[in-house]
Amino acid sequence: MPNKSINLQDVFLNQVRKENVGVVIHLTNGFQLRGNVKGFDNFTVILDAGGKQMMVYKHAISTISPMQPLKNSFQDNKDTKRPVSTEETNM
């Protein structure tokens, strides 16, 4: 079987696109863009901001923050045990 790795960037962008969750894109120059992700590829993100579409190059993006929590993604699994520190094991 081929080794498939999960691309978190694609998972995140696809989820905000499918759920139509608004995002704030922080650019490396300090500007912020708000809107909805309409599409993306390896190098760009298409953002719809108030009816205007923008193509933003990923190399200019610092952070993308959803305006509301995403459903069923990137959440702690309740079955996962928390790591134990060395101080706790020495008690």
Biopython code that builds the backbone (N, CA, C, O; Angstrom):
import numpy as np
from Bio.PDB.StructureBuilder import StructureBuilder

atoms = [
    (1, "MET", "N", (0.832, -1.185, 0.000)),
    (1, "MET", "CA", (0.000, 0.000, 0.000)),
    (1, "MET", "C", (0.874, 1.245, 0.000)),
    (1, "MET", "O", (1.896, 1.289, 0.685)),
    (2, "PRO", "N", (0.481, 2.249, -0.759)),
    (2, "PRO", "CA", (1.264, 3.477, -0.745)),
    (2, "PRO", "C", (1.090, 4.214, 0.575)),
    (2, "PRO", "O", (0.024, 4.174, 1.189)),
    (3, "ASN", "N", (2.154, 4.885, 1.000)),
    (3, "ASN", "CA", (2.137, 5.638, 2.244)),
    (3, "ASN", "C", (1.505, 7.004, 1.984)),
    (3, "ASN", "O", (2.127, 7.862, 1.359)),
    (4, "LYS", "N", (0.272, 7.214, 2.458)),
    (4, "LYS", "CA", (-0.415, 8.491, 2.272)),
    (4, "LYS", "C", (-0.308, 9.297, 3.551)),
    (4, "LYS", "O", (-0.716, 8.841, 4.619)),
    (5, "SER", "N", (0.239, 10.493, 3.442)),
    (5, "SER", "CA", (0.308, 11.364, 4.601)),
    (5, "SER", "C", (-0.840, 12.368, 4.524)),
    (5, "SER", "O", (-1.287, 12.745, 3.441)),
    (6, "ILE", "N", (-1.297, 12.785, 5.685)),
    (6, "ILE", "CA", (-2.395, 13.746, 5.760)),
    (6, "ILE", "C", (-1.823, 15.148, 5.626)),
    (6, "ILE", "O", (-0.881, 15.518, 6.326)),
    (7, "ASN", "N", (-2.401, 15.916, 4.727)),
    (7, "ASN", "CA", (-1.995, 17.301, 4.546)),
    (7, "ASN", "C", (-2.971, 18.173, 5.342)),
    (7, "ASN", "O", (-4.075, 18.455, 4.876)),
    (8, "LEU", "N", (-2.568, 18.594, 6.533)),
    (8, "LEU", "CA", (-3.448, 19.368, 7.416)),
    (8, "LEU", "C", (-3.913, 20.671, 6.779)),
    (8, "LEU", "O", (-5.034, 21.121, 7.019)),
    (9, "GLN", "N", (-3.064, 21.263, 5.980)),
    (9, "GLN", "CA", (-3.409, 22.509, 5.304)),
    (9, "GLN", "C", (-4.620, 22.293, 4.397)),
    (9, "GLN", "O", (-5.563, 23.084, 4.417)),
    (10, "ASP", "N", (-4.590, 21.231, 3.609)),
    (10, "ASP", "CA", (-5.704, 20.940, 2.705)),
    (10, "ASP", "C", (-6.959, 20.562, 3.470)),
    (10, "ASP", "O", (-8.059, 20.972, 3.100)),
    (11, "VAL", "N", (-6.805, 19.776, 4.544)),
    (11, "VAL", "CA", (-7.955, 19.373, 5.360)),
    (11, "VAL", "C", (-8.626, 20.611, 5.943)),
    (11, "VAL", "O", (-9.848, 20.741, 5.874)),
    (12, "PHE", "N", (-7.848, 21.512, 6.512)),
    (12, "PHE", "CA", (-8.381, 22.725, 7.127)),
    (12, "PHE", "C", (-9.068, 23.611, 6.092)),
    (12, "PHE", "O", (-10.211, 24.022, 6.291)),
    (13, "LEU", "N", (-8.385, 23.907, 4.996)),
    (13, "LEU", "CA", (-8.956, 24.788, 3.981)),
    (13, "LEU", "C", (-10.208, 24.185, 3.357)),
    (13, "LEU", "O", (-11.175, 24.895, 3.084)),
    (14, "ASN", "N", (-10.189, 22.879, 3.135)),
    (14, "ASN", "CA", (-11.357, 22.229, 2.545)),
    (14, "ASN", "C", (-12.543, 22.272, 3.498)),
    (14, "ASN", "O", (-13.683, 22.445, 3.065)),
    (15, "GLN", "N", (-12.283, 22.116, 4.789)),
    (15, "GLN", "CA", (-13.381, 22.147, 5.749)),
    (15, "GLN", "C", (-14.005, 23.535, 5.856)),
    (15, "GLN", "O", (-15.231, 23.652, 5.865)),
    (16, "VAL", "N", (-13.196, 24.583, 5.936)),
    (16, "VAL", "CA", (-13.782, 25.928, 6.012)),
    (16, "VAL", "C", (-14.512, 26.267, 4.715)),
    (16, "VAL", "O", (-15.497, 27.006, 4.732)),
    (17, "ARG", "N", (-14.035, 25.731, 3.592)),
    (17, "ARG", "CA", (-14.721, 25.946, 2.309)),
    (17, "ARG", "C", (-16.068, 25.236, 2.288)),
    (17, "ARG", "O", (-17.087, 25.841, 1.959)),
    (18, "LYS", "N", (-16.073, 23.952, 2.640)),
    (18, "LYS", "CA", (-17.311, 23.165, 2.595)),
    (18, "LYS", "C", (-18.355, 23.664, 3.583)),
    (18, "LYS", "O", (-19.541, 23.705, 3.257)),
    (19, "GLU", "N", (-17.931, 24.043, 4.788)),
    (19, "GLU", "CA", (-18.865, 24.501, 5.818)),
    (19, "GLU", "C", (-19.192, 25.987, 5.686)),
    (19, "GLU", "O", (-19.999, 26.522, 6.446)),
    (20, "ASN", "N", (-18.561, 26.646, 4.719)),
    (20, "ASN", "CA", (-18.780, 28.067, 4.473)),
    (20, "ASN", "C", (-18.531, 28.906, 5.733)),
    (20, "ASN", "O", (-19.276, 29.839, 6.032)),
    (21, "VAL", "N", (-17.474, 28.553, 6.457)),
    (21, "VAL", "CA", (-17.083, 29.269, 7.674)),
    (21, "VAL", "C", (-16.202, 30.451, 7.275)),
    (21, "VAL", "O", (-15.237, 30.291, 6.528)),
    (22, "GLY", "N", (-16.538, 31.618, 7.771)),
    (22, "GLY", "CA", (-15.717, 32.789, 7.499)),
    (22, "GLY", "C", (-14.343, 32.657, 8.135)),
    (22, "GLY", "O", (-14.192, 32.013, 9.173)),
    (23, "VAL", "N", (-13.347, 33.264, 7.517)),
    (23, "VAL", "CA", (-11.981, 33.208, 8.025)),
    (23, "VAL", "C", (-11.374, 34.605, 8.056)),
    (23, "VAL", "O", (-11.797, 35.510, 7.337)),
    (24, "VAL", "N", (-10.382, 34.746, 8.904)),
    (24, "VAL", "CA", (-9.529, 35.933, 8.900)),
    (24, "VAL", "C", (-8.158, 35.454, 8.450)),
    (24, "VAL", "O", (-7.559, 34.585, 9.083)),
    (25, "ILE", "N", (-7.662, 36.020, 7.355)),
    (25, "ILE", "CA", (-6.334, 35.690, 6.856)),
    (25, "ILE", "C", (-5.397, 36.816, 7.250)),
    (25, "ILE", "O", (-5.584, 37.963, 6.844)),
    (26, "HIS", "N", (-4.388, 36.484, 8.041)),
    (26, "HIS", "CA", (-3.369, 37.449, 8.451)),
    (26, "HIS", "C", (-2.204, 37.316, 7.474)),
    (26, "HIS", "O", (-1.642, 36.233, 7.311)),
    (27, "LEU", "N", (-1.853, 38.404, 6.840)),
    (27, "LEU", "CA", (-0.757, 38.393, 5.875)),
    (27, "LEU", "C", (0.562, 38.753, 6.556)),
    (27, "LEU", "O", (0.575, 39.341, 7.637)),
    (28, "THR", "N", (1.650, 38.400, 5.919)),
    (28, "THR", "CA", (2.972, 38.666, 6.495)),
    (28, "THR", "C", (3.273, 40.161, 6.597)),
    (28, "THR", "O", (4.132, 40.565, 7.380)),
    (29, "ASN", "N", (2.570, 40.989, 5.809)),
    (29, "ASN", "CA", (2.799, 42.433, 5.876)),
    (29, "ASN", "C", (1.924, 43.118, 6.922)),
    (29, "ASN", "O", (1.957, 44.341, 7.052)),
    (30, "GLY", "N", (1.131, 42.326, 7.680)),
    (30, "GLY", "CA", (0.313, 42.877, 8.745)),
    (30, "GLY", "C", (-1.143, 43.091, 8.382)),
    (30, "GLY", "O", (-1.967, 43.280, 9.277)),
    (31, "PHE", "N", (-1.489, 43.068, 7.115)),
    (31, "PHE", "CA", (-2.878, 43.241, 6.705)),
    (31, "PHE", "C", (-3.706, 42.019, 7.091)),
    (31, "PHE", "O", (-3.192, 40.909, 7.225)),
    (32, "GLN", "N", (-4.998, 42.261, 7.264)),
    (32, "GLN", "CA", (-5.942, 41.178, 7.532)),
    (32, "GLN", "C", (-7.016, 41.196, 6.461)),
    (32, "GLN", "O", (-7.517, 42.254, 6.079)),
    (33, "LEU", "N", (-7.360, 40.013, 5.986)),
    (33, "LEU", "CA", (-8.444, 39.852, 5.021)),
    (33, "LEU", "C", (-9.510, 38.979, 5.655)),
    (33, "LEU", "O", (-9.193, 37.979, 6.300)),
    (34, "ARG", "N", (-10.763, 39.345, 5.480)),
    (34, "ARG", "CA", (-11.877, 38.556, 6.029)),
    (34, "ARG", "C", (-12.769, 38.121, 4.878)),
    (34, "ARG", "O", (-13.045, 38.891, 3.959)),
    (35, "GLY", "N", (-13.208, 36.882, 4.944)),
    (35, "GLY", "CA", (-14.099, 36.386, 3.902)),
    (35, "GLY", "C", (-14.265, 34.882, 4.000)),
    (35, "GLY", "O", (-14.026, 34.279, 5.046)),
    (36, "ASN", "N", (-14.681, 34.287, 2.885)),
    (36, "ASN", "CA", (-14.903, 32.853, 2.816)),
    (36, "ASN", "C", (-14.002, 32.242, 1.759)),
    (36, "ASN", "O", (-13.858, 32.781, 0.662)),
    (37, "VAL", "N", (-13.398, 31.112, 2.099)),
    (37, "VAL", "CA", (-12.541, 30.398, 1.155)),
    (37, "VAL", "C", (-13.425, 29.755, 0.095)),
    (37, "VAL", "O", (-14.343, 29.001, 0.420)),
    (38, "LYS", "N", (-13.153, 30.050, -1.160)),
    (38, "LYS", "CA", (-13.919, 29.472, -2.270)),
    (38, "LYS", "C", (-13.136, 28.385, -2.987)),
    (38, "LYS", "O", (-13.722, 27.541, -3.664)),
    (39, "GLY", "N", (-11.821, 28.399, -2.844)),
    (39, "GLY", "CA", (-10.989, 27.383, -3.476)),
    (39, "GLY", "C", (-9.540, 27.595, -3.082)),
    (39, "GLY", "O", (-9.180, 28.621, -2.506)),
    (40, "PHE", "N", (-8.707, 26.598, -3.404)),
    (40, "PHE", "CA", (-7.285, 26.699, -3.090)),
    (40, "PHE", "C", (-6.527, 25.660, -3.906)),
    (40, "PHE", "O", (-7.097, 24.680, -4.387)),
    (41, "ASP", "N", (-5.239, 25.900, -4.046)),
    (41, "ASP", "CA", (-4.347, 24.918, -4.651)),
    (41, "ASP", "C", (-3.041, 24.946, -3.868)),
    (41, "ASP", "O", (-3.012, 25.434, -2.738)),
    (42, "ASN", "N", (-1.975, 24.438, -4.441)),
    (42, "ASN", "CA", (-0.699, 24.382, -3.724)),
    (42, "ASN", "C", (-0.098, 25.757, -3.439)),
    (42, "ASN", "O", (0.719, 25.896, -2.528)),
    (43, "PHE", "N", (-0.496, 26.774, -4.208)),
    (43, "PHE", "CA", (0.157, 28.073, -4.091)),
    (43, "PHE", "C", (-0.762, 29.221, -3.719)),
    (43, "PHE", "O", (-0.282, 30.258, -3.259)),
    (44, "THR", "N", (-2.079, 29.072, -3.903)),
    (44, "THR", "CA", (-2.992, 30.187, -3.710)),
    (44, "THR", "C", (-4.252, 29.779, -2.955)),
    (44, "THR", "O", (-4.596, 28.600, -2.868)),
    (45, "VAL", "N", (-4.932, 30.795, -2.409)),
    (45, "VAL", "CA", (-6.248, 30.640, -1.791)),
    (45, "VAL", "C", (-7.153, 31.678, -2.450)),
    (45, "VAL", "O", (-6.782, 32.847, -2.565)),
    (46, "ILE", "N", (-8.343, 31.248, -2.883)),
    (46, "ILE", "CA", (-9.333, 32.183, -3.423)),
    (46, "ILE", "C", (-10.268, 32.551, -2.276)),
    (46, "ILE", "O", (-10.895, 31.685, -1.666)),
    (47, "LEU", "N", (-10.352, 33.846, -1.993)),
    (47, "LEU", "CA", (-11.151, 34.364, -0.888)),
    (47, "LEU", "C", (-12.260, 35.250, -1.444)),
    (47, "LEU", "O", (-11.998, 36.142, -2.251)),
    (48, "ASP", "N", (-13.496, 35.008, -1.018)),
    (48, "ASP", "CA", (-14.624, 35.862, -1.372)),
    (48, "ASP", "C", (-14.880, 36.783, -0.184)),
    (48, "ASP", "O", (-15.260, 36.331, 0.896)),
    (49, "ALA", "N", (-14.670, 38.060, -0.393)),
    (49, "ALA", "CA", (-14.841, 39.053, 0.674)),
    (49, "ALA", "C", (-15.886, 40.073, 0.236)),
    (49, "ALA", "O", (-15.584, 41.000, -0.516)),
    (50, "GLY", "N", (-17.113, 39.895, 0.711)),
    (50, "GLY", "CA", (-18.174, 40.841, 0.373)),
    (50, "GLY", "C", (-18.473, 40.903, -1.106)),
    (50, "GLY", "O", (-18.721, 41.987, -1.633)),
    (51, "GLY", "N", (-18.458, 39.785, -1.787)),
    (51, "GLY", "CA", (-18.758, 39.750, -3.220)),
    (51, "GLY", "C", (-17.551, 39.985, -4.115)),
    (51, "GLY", "O", (-17.643, 39.836, -5.334)),
    (52, "LYS", "N", (-16.433, 40.345, -3.525)),
    (52, "LYS", "CA", (-15.198, 40.523, -4.305)),
    (52, "LYS", "C", (-14.318, 39.308, -4.098)),
    (52, "LYS", "O", (-14.087, 38.882, -2.966)),
    (53, "GLN", "N", (-13.830, 38.754, -5.186)),
    (53, "GLN", "CA", (-12.950, 37.598, -5.075)),
    (53, "GLN", "C", (-11.498, 38.039, -5.186)),
    (53, "GLN", "O", (-11.142, 38.890, -6.001)),
    (54, "MET", "N", (-10.669, 37.431, -4.336)),
    (54, "MET", "CA", (-9.239, 37.737, -4.320)),
    (54, "MET", "C", (-8.457, 36.444, -4.392)),
    (54, "MET", "O", (-8.852, 35.437, -3.806)),
    (55, "MET", "N", (-7.359, 36.472, -5.104)),
    (55, "MET", "CA", (-6.429, 35.353, -5.094)),
    (55, "MET", "C", (-5.258, 35.769, -4.211)),
    (55, "MET", "O", (-4.556, 36.736, -4.506)),
    (56, "VAL", "N", (-5.060, 35.029, -3.129)),
    (56, "VAL", "CA", (-4.009, 35.350, -2.164)),
    (56, "VAL", "C", (-2.943, 34.262, -2.268)),
    (56, "VAL", "O", (-3.252, 33.073, -2.181)),
    (57, "TYR", "N", (-1.711, 34.664, -2.451)),
    (57, "TYR", "CA", (-0.618, 33.699, -2.533)),
    (57, "TYR", "C", (-0.284, 33.188, -1.131)),
    (57, "TYR", "O", (-0.151, 33.969, -0.188)),
    (58, "LYS", "N", (-0.152, 31.878, -1.012)),
    (58, "LYS", "CA", (0.096, 31.271, 0.298)),
    (58, "LYS", "C", (1.395, 31.758, 0.932)),
    (58, "LYS", "O", (1.487, 31.832, 2.157)),
    (59, "HIS", "N", (2.387, 32.086, 0.133)),
    (59, "HIS", "CA", (3.650, 32.538, 0.724)),
    (59, "HIS", "C", (3.490, 33.884, 1.428)),
    (59, "HIS", "O", (4.353, 34.275, 2.214)),
    (60, "ALA", "N", (2.390, 34.601, 1.156)),
    (60, "ALA", "CA", (2.128, 35.880, 1.813)),
    (60, "ALA", "C", (1.250, 35.725, 3.061)),
    (60, "ALA", "O", (0.992, 36.700, 3.766)),
    (61, "ILE", "N", (0.793, 34.498, 3.330)),
    (61, "ILE", "CA", (-0.103, 34.256, 4.465)),
    (61, "ILE", "C", (0.704, 33.841, 5.685)),
    (61, "ILE", "O", (1.576, 32.975, 5.615)),
    (62, "SER", "N", (0.389, 34.482, 6.803)),
    (62, "SER", "CA", (0.990, 34.110, 8.078)),
    (62, "SER", "C", (0.094, 33.129, 8.818)),
    (62, "SER", "O", (0.550, 32.076, 9.264)),
    (63, "THR", "N", (-1.201, 33.482, 8.950)),
    (63, "THR", "CA", (-2.146, 32.694, 9.738)),
    (63, "THR", "C", (-3.530, 32.765, 9.105)),
    (63, "THR", "O", (-3.910, 33.791, 8.542)),
    (64, "ILE", "N", (-4.283, 31.665, 9.201)),
    (64, "ILE", "CA", (-5.699, 31.662, 8.821)),
    (64, "ILE", "C", (-6.480, 31.211, 10.043)),
    (64, "ILE", "O", (-6.242, 30.129, 10.579)),
    (65, "SER", "N", (-7.415, 32.047, 10.479)),
    (65, "SER", "CA", (-8.222, 31.739, 11.669)),
    (65, "SER", "C", (-9.689, 31.660, 11.278)),
    (65, "SER", "O", (-10.211, 32.580, 10.649)),
    (66, "PRO", "N", (-10.366, 30.565, 11.643)),
    (66, "PRO", "CA", (-11.807, 30.503, 11.382)),
    (66, "PRO", "C", (-12.543, 31.433, 12.338)),
    (66, "PRO", "O", (-12.111, 31.634, 13.473)),
    (67, "MET", "N", (-13.657, 32.001, 11.875)),
    (67, "MET", "CA", (-14.431, 32.923, 12.709)),
    (67, "MET", "C", (-15.337, 32.186, 13.696)),
    (67, "MET", "O", (-15.935, 32.806, 14.576)),
    (68, "GLN", "N", (-15.438, 30.864, 13.549)),
    (68, "GLN", "CA", (-16.195, 30.038, 14.490)),
    (68, "GLN", "C", (-15.531, 28.673, 14.552)),
    (68, "GLN", "O", (-14.818, 28.296, 13.622)),
    (69, "PRO", "N", (-15.747, 27.931, 15.619)),
    (69, "PRO", "CA", (-15.119, 26.607, 15.727)),
    (69, "PRO", "C", (-15.566, 25.689, 14.597)),
    (69, "PRO", "O", (-16.710, 25.746, 14.147)),
    (70, "LEU", "N", (-14.654, 24.853, 14.154)),
    (70, "LEU", "CA", (-14.972, 23.886, 13.107)),
    (70, "LEU", "C", (-15.583, 22.641, 13.723)),
    (70, "LEU", "O", (-15.258, 22.276, 14.853)),
    (71, "LYS", "N", (-16.461, 21.995, 12.987)),
    (71, "LYS", "CA", (-17.148, 20.795, 13.464)),
    (71, "LYS", "C", (-16.252, 19.567, 13.334)),
    (71, "LYS", "O", (-15.713, 19.293, 12.262)),
    (72, "ASN", "N", (-16.098, 18.838, 14.423)),
    (72, "ASN", "CA", (-15.456, 17.518, 14.426)),
    (72, "ASN", "C", (-14.052, 17.468, 13.843)),
    (72, "ASN", "O", (-13.648, 16.432, 13.316)),
    (73, "SER", "N", (-13.313, 18.540, 13.920)),
    (73, "SER", "CA", (-11.941, 18.497, 13.423)),
    (73, "SER", "C", (-11.002, 19.158, 14.407)),
    (73, "SER", "O", (-11.358, 20.121, 15.086)),
    (74, "PHE", "N", (-9.822, 18.634, 14.468)),
    (74, "PHE", "CA", (-8.755, 19.211, 15.268)),
    (74, "PHE", "C", (-9.160, 19.345, 16.736)),
    (74, "PHE", "O", (-8.687, 20.244, 17.430)),
    (75, "GLN", "N", (-10.028, 18.460, 17.206)),
    (75, "GLN", "CA", (-10.440, 18.487, 18.603)),
    (75, "GLN", "C", (-9.773, 17.339, 19.317)),
    (75, "GLN", "O", (-9.433, 16.324, 18.709)),
    (76, "ASP", "N", (-9.585, 17.507, 20.636)),
    (76, "ASP", "CA", (-9.002, 16.446, 21.439)),
    (76, "ASP", "C", (-9.912, 15.236, 21.432)),
    (76, "ASP", "O", (-11.132, 15.361, 21.547)),
    (77, "ASN", "N", (-9.324, 14.091, 21.301)),
    (77, "ASN", "CA", (-10.067, 12.849, 21.379)),
    (77, "ASN", "C", (-10.189, 12.483, 22.856)),
    (77, "ASN", "O", (-9.178, 12.430, 23.557)),
    (78, "LYS", "N", (-11.396, 12.231, 23.340)),
    (78, "LYS", "CA", (-11.603, 11.941, 24.759)),
    (78, "LYS", "C", (-10.932, 10.643, 25.177)),
    (78, "LYS", "O", (-10.638, 10.444, 26.356)),
    (79, "ASP", "N", (-10.688, 9.754, 24.212)),
    (79, "ASP", "CA", (-10.052, 8.483, 24.531)),
    (79, "ASP", "C", (-8.537, 8.606, 24.634)),
    (79, "ASP", "O", (-7.870, 7.690, 25.115)),
    (80, "THR", "N", (-7.995, 9.725, 24.188)),
    (80, "THR", "CA", (-6.556, 9.922, 24.203)),
    (80, "THR", "C", (-6.113, 10.342, 25.598)),
    (80, "THR", "O", (-6.663, 11.274, 26.184)),
    (81, "LYS", "N", (-5.125, 9.651, 26.113)),
    (81, "LYS", "CA", (-4.615, 9.994, 27.438)),
    (81, "LYS", "C", (-3.665, 11.170, 27.323)),
    (81, "LYS", "O", (-2.944, 11.314, 26.336)),
    (82, "ARG", "N", (-3.676, 12.003, 28.345)),
    (82, "ARG", "CA", (-2.751, 13.130, 28.339)),
    (82, "ARG", "C", (-1.356, 12.623, 28.657)),
    (82, "ARG", "O", (-1.201, 11.613, 29.343)),
    (83, "PRO", "N", (-0.332, 13.325, 28.160)),
    (83, "PRO", "CA", (1.030, 12.899, 28.472)),
    (83, "PRO", "C", (1.316, 13.054, 29.964)),
    (83, "PRO", "O", (0.819, 13.981, 30.604)),
    (84, "VAL", "N", (2.090, 12.176, 30.494)),
    (84, "VAL", "CA", (2.457, 12.217, 31.906)),
    (84, "VAL", "C", (3.848, 12.815, 32.004)),
    (84, "VAL", "O", (4.770, 12.388, 31.310)),
    (85, "SER", "N", (3.991, 13.819, 32.884)),
    (85, "SER", "CA", (5.296, 14.448, 33.044)),
    (85, "SER", "C", (6.204, 13.561, 33.890)),
    (85, "SER", "O", (5.732, 12.664, 34.588)),
    (86, "THR", "N", (7.491, 13.813, 33.824)),
    (86, "THR", "CA", (8.442, 13.031, 34.619)),
    (86, "THR", "C", (8.255, 13.286, 36.105)),
    (86, "THR", "O", (8.550, 12.415, 36.922)),
    (87, "GLU", "N", (7.766, 14.480, 36.469)),
    (87, "GLU", "CA", (7.514, 14.771, 37.881)),
    (87, "GLU", "C", (6.405, 13.885, 38.424)),
    (87, "GLU", "O", (6.476, 13.445, 39.572)),
    (88, "GLU", "N", (5.376, 13.613, 37.616)),
    (88, "GLU", "CA", (4.271, 12.783, 38.057)),
    (88, "GLU", "C", (4.676, 11.325, 38.196)),
    (88, "GLU", "O", (4.160, 10.618, 39.062)),
    (89, "THR", "N", (5.592, 10.870, 37.356)),
    (89, "THR", "CA", (6.004, 9.471, 37.428)),
    (89, "THR", "C", (6.954, 9.227, 38.591)),
    (89, "THR", "O", (7.108, 8.088, 39.031)),
    (90, "ASN", "N", (7.592, 10.274, 39.093)),
    (90, "ASN", "CA", (8.539, 10.132, 40.201)),
    (90, "ASN", "C", (7.869, 10.290, 41.562)),
    (90, "ASN", "O", (8.562, 10.296, 42.579)),
    (91, "MET", "N", (6.564, 10.415, 41.612)),
    (91, "MET", "CA", (5.865, 10.611, 42.893)),
    (91, "MET", "C", (5.620, 9.313, 43.585)),
    (91, "MET", "O", (5.045, 9.292, 44.673)),
]
sb = StructureBuilder()
sb.init_structure("model")
sb.init_model(0)
sb.init_chain("A")
sb.init_seg("    ")
for serial, (resi, resn, name, xyz) in enumerate(atoms, 1):
    if name == "N":
        sb.init_residue(resn, " ", resi, " ")
    sb.init_atom(name, np.array(xyz, "f"), 0.0, 1.0, " ", f" {name:<3s}", serial, name[0])
structure = sb.get_structure()
